[in-house]
Amino acid sequence: MSIIVLILYLIACAICGLLGRATAFGFLGHFTIALLLLPPL
């Protein structure tokens, strides 16, 4: 189960990277996803 969450997290990181890590949207998106995925771990 943790492996699946980790894979989803990596995919989310890739998407945020494509949107632009330097942009506010990319940073907020990554931060929000991190908050959503860290509790289950």
Helices and strands as residue ranges (DSSP letters): H 2-19, H 24-37
